[in-house]
């Protein structure tokens, strides 16, 4: 089986991927890095988290080969579900989770990450969206992806996806871990799972105030505070986000 850990950018997707991956490894799954090496998937599964990119038939077909040969492994993506992805979900070969966040906090994180990289003279994937207008357009596109995953869960019961809010993972970690374990058919109380659960507990990375201590490897925190955009962004920027994003914010359950 392929466990697909999907997420909105800057929404704890790296944190959730590492938690999922370590739990699966503790229960006998294969290491995706080794799968990538053994099956020559370097052009399909990229970056440190074995990111598959778009869920096209070509890419998913390539990773289906080790899956159908009896391997279970965890890979990552930020992309929308496709008809082919849904087909293999219905067959039980692909099991996705999707984590998202208040898009205004995610937008702020995109801008800050891109700006830091530019200031250091080392542009990164977020540098093109370091300014507000560009970042707003960027996040609006990812809300269409969020909507697509929501619709899979609500309109297609045979295509199971676990939907997770970053804020809930941060504030009620044990409950969300229990939901993940249930979705993955894992026995939460097994001793081999406890080390992974403790390793990614948010208290390991955040001070009690919610501010980040450090960008700990695997946790992918830079700022853990919920609603930080209200202190960091101007009233004009907040108004522009409310106008552009309000239909999605209402459905997500975030106060405008």
Helices and strands as residue ranges (DSSP letters): E 2-7, H 13-26, H 32-38, H 57-68, E 73-77, H 83-90, E 94-100, H 103-119, G 127-129, H 132-155, E 161-165, H 166-171, H 173-183, H 191-199, G 202-204, H 229-232, H 235-252
